[in-house]
């Protein structure tokens, strides 16, 4: 009889400390896994949005130049953007102040990327697109604030997987992360 009373008292006491710790650890592990998966999905979504935005920007800029009957990309010095990064005008300024706006009313919206961070660059310094020596040569779109892991994701999607060569490149410009999207190696529209 004593055994039965003792057993029923034990059942009413609840969970042991070890059981509670095991449950908390399992919940923490599941939360960590969920967070990691969520962060990976966010990175993939940002890379996909940027890749899509770059392709659309390139298509709009090619249409703009065909409409302008230009065989070559305009030098970035002709735009006189007062907010330019050096001589590189902001694409948002070009859309608002040139006929590019007919083909591209706004820049693509990408979470975590400011529209003022999209720059146009063509300094008349042609170089083969597959050359790794001069990453900024040719006609480029620079997007500031894009980390190497996102550039790598984009490069895997639309180029050769090497962020140091080719159409999609990572550049550290004076300590700032930049994506470099090459429109043309030699300044002509079709290169």
C-alpha positions as CSV (number, residue, x, y, z in Angstrom):
1,X,0.0,0.0,0.0
2,X,2.8,2.4,0.8
3,X,4.3,1.8,-2.7
4,X,1.1,2.8,-4.4
5,X,0.7,6.0,-2.4
6,X,4.3,6.9,-3.0
7,X,4.0,6.3,-6.8
8,X,0.9,8.4,-7.1
9,X,2.6,11.3,-5.3
10,X,5.5,11.1,-7.8
11,X,3.1,11.4,-10.8
12,X,1.6,14.6,-9.5
13,X,5.0,16.3,-9.0
14,X,5.4,17.4,-12.7
15,X,8.4,17.4,-15.0
16,X,12.0,16.9,-13.7
17,X,14.6,19.6,-14.2
18,X,16.4,17.3,-16.7
19,X,13.2,16.9,-18.8
20,X,12.7,20.6,-18.9
21,X,16.3,21.3,-20.0
22,X,16.0,18.7,-22.8
23,X,12.8,20.3,-24.1
24,X,14.4,23.8,-23.9
25,X,17.5,22.5,-25.8
26,X,15.4,20.9,-28.5
27,X,13.4,24.1,-29.0
28,X,16.6,26.2,-29.2
29,X,18.0,23.8,-31.8
30,X,14.8,24.0,-33.9
31,X,14.8,27.8,-33.6
32,X,18.5,28.0,-34.7
33,X,17.8,25.8,-37.8
34,X,14.7,27.8,-38.7
35,X,16.7,31.1,-38.4
36,X,19.5,29.7,-40.6
37,X,17.0,28.6,-43.2
38,X,15.2,31.9,-43.1
39,X,18.5,33.9,-43.5
40,X,19.5,31.7,-46.5
41,X,16.1,32.3,-48.1
42,X,16.5,36.0,-47.6
43,X,20.0,36.0,-49.2
44,X,18.7,34.0,-52.1
45,X,15.7,36.3,-52.6
46,X,17.9,39.4,-52.5
47,X,20.4,37.9,-55.0
48,X,17.5,36.9,-57.3
49,X,15.9,40.3,-57.1
50,X,19.3,42.0,-57.9
51,X,20.0,39.6,-60.8
52,X,16.6,40.3,-62.2
53,X,17.0,44.0,-61.7
54,X,20.4,44.1,-63.4
55,X,19.1,42.2,-66.5
56,X,16.1,44.6,-66.7
57,X,18.4,47.6,-66.3
58,X,20.7,46.3,-69.0
59,X,17.7,45.7,-71.4
60,X,16.3,49.2,-70.8
61,X,19.7,50.8,-71.3
62,X,20.3,48.9,-74.6
63,X,16.8,50.0,-75.8
64,X,17.6,53.6,-74.8
65,X,20.9,53.6,-76.7
66,X,19.2,52.0,-79.8
67,X,16.6,54.7,-79.6
68,X,19.3,57.3,-79.4
69,X,20.9,55.7,-82.5
70,X,24.1,55.4,-80.6
71,X,26.7,52.8,-81.7
72,X,28.4,53.1,-78.4
73,X,27.7,53.8,-74.7
74,X,27.9,57.5,-73.7
75,X,30.9,58.5,-71.6
76,X,29.8,59.1,-68.0
77,X,31.3,62.6,-68.1
78,X,28.5,63.9,-70.3
79,X,25.8,63.6,-67.7
80,X,26.8,66.3,-65.1
81,X,25.0,64.6,-62.2
82,X,25.6,66.9,-59.2
83,X,25.4,63.9,-56.8
84,X,27.7,61.7,-58.8
85,X,30.3,59.4,-57.2
86,X,33.3,61.0,-58.8
87,X,32.4,61.1,-62.5
88,X,30.0,58.1,-62.2
89,X,26.4,59.4,-62.4
90,X,23.6,57.7,-60.4
91,X,21.2,55.7,-62.5
92,X,18.3,57.3,-60.6
93,X,19.5,60.7,-61.9
94,X,19.9,59.4,-65.4
95,X,16.3,58.1,-65.4
96,X,15.0,61.4,-64.2
97,X,17.1,63.6,-66.5
98,X,17.5,61.7,-69.7
99,X,15.3,59.8,-72.1
100,X,16.4,56.6,-70.3
101,X,13.3,57.2,-68.1
102,X,11.1,56.3,-71.1
103,X,12.5,52.8,-71.0
104,X,13.0,52.5,-67.3
105,X,10.7,54.6,-65.1
106,X,12.4,53.6,-61.8
107,X,15.2,51.4,-60.6
108,X,14.4,47.9,-59.4
109,X,13.4,47.8,-55.8
110,X,15.7,45.5,-53.9
111,X,15.5,45.1,-50.1
112,X,18.6,46.6,-48.4
113,X,19.8,48.3,-51.6
114,X,19.3,52.1,-51.9
115,X,18.5,53.4,-55.4
116,X,21.2,56.0,-55.1
117,X,23.7,53.2,-54.9
118,X,23.3,52.2,-58.6
119,X,26.0,54.0,-60.7
120,X,26.8,54.1,-64.4
121,X,30.5,53.9,-65.4
122,X,32.2,54.3,-68.7
123,X,35.5,56.1,-68.8
124,X,36.6,55.0,-72.3
125,X,38.9,52.3,-71.0
126,X,38.1,49.2,-73.0
127,X,39.3,45.8,-71.9
128,X,38.3,42.3,-72.8
129,X,35.2,41.2,-70.7
130,X,36.9,38.0,-69.7
131,X,40.0,39.7,-68.4
132,X,40.5,39.7,-64.7
133,X,43.2,42.4,-64.7
134,X,41.1,45.6,-64.7
135,X,37.7,44.9,-63.0
136,X,36.4,48.4,-63.7
137,X,37.3,48.6,-67.4
138,X,34.5,48.8,-69.9
139,X,30.9,50.0,-69.3
140,X,29.6,49.0,-65.9
141,X,26.8,49.3,-63.5
142,X,28.0,49.6,-59.9
143,X,25.7,48.7,-57.1
144,X,27.1,49.7,-53.7
145,X,26.6,47.8,-50.5
146,X,26.3,44.3,-52.0
147,X,28.4,41.8,-50.0
148,X,30.6,39.2,-51.7
149,X,28.2,36.3,-50.8
150,X,25.3,38.0,-52.6
151,X,27.6,38.8,-55.6
152,X,28.6,35.1,-55.6
153,X,24.9,34.1,-55.7
154,X,24.2,36.4,-58.6
155,X,27.4,35.3,-60.4
156,X,26.3,31.7,-60.0
157,X,22.9,32.6,-61.6
158,X,23.9,34.6,-64.6
159,X,27.7,34.3,-65.2
160,X,30.6,31.9,-64.7
161,X,30.6,31.6,-60.9
162,X,33.9,33.6,-60.6
163,X,33.3,36.9,-58.9
164,X,36.8,38.1,-59.9
165,X,36.2,37.9,-63.7
166,X,33.4,38.0,-66.3
167,X,30.2,39.9,-66.4
168,X,29.4,39.9,-62.6
169,X,32.2,40.9,-60.3
170,X,32.8,41.8,-56.7
171,X,34.9,45.0,-56.1
172,X,36.0,46.5,-52.9
173,X,36.2,50.1,-53.7
174,X,37.9,52.2,-50.9
175,X,36.6,49.8,-48.3
176,X,33.0,49.6,-49.7
177,X,31.5,46.4,-51.1
178,X,30.3,46.8,-54.7
179,X,28.8,44.6,-57.3
180,X,30.2,45.4,-60.8
181,X,27.9,44.4,-63.6
182,X,29.6,44.7,-67.0
183,X,27.4,46.0,-69.8
184,X,30.2,46.1,-72.4
185,X,33.9,45.4,-72.5
186,X,34.8,47.9,-75.2
187,X,32.0,50.5,-75.2
188,X,30.0,49.2,-78.1
189,X,26.4,48.2,-77.6
190,X,26.7,44.6,-78.7
191,X,29.9,43.5,-76.9
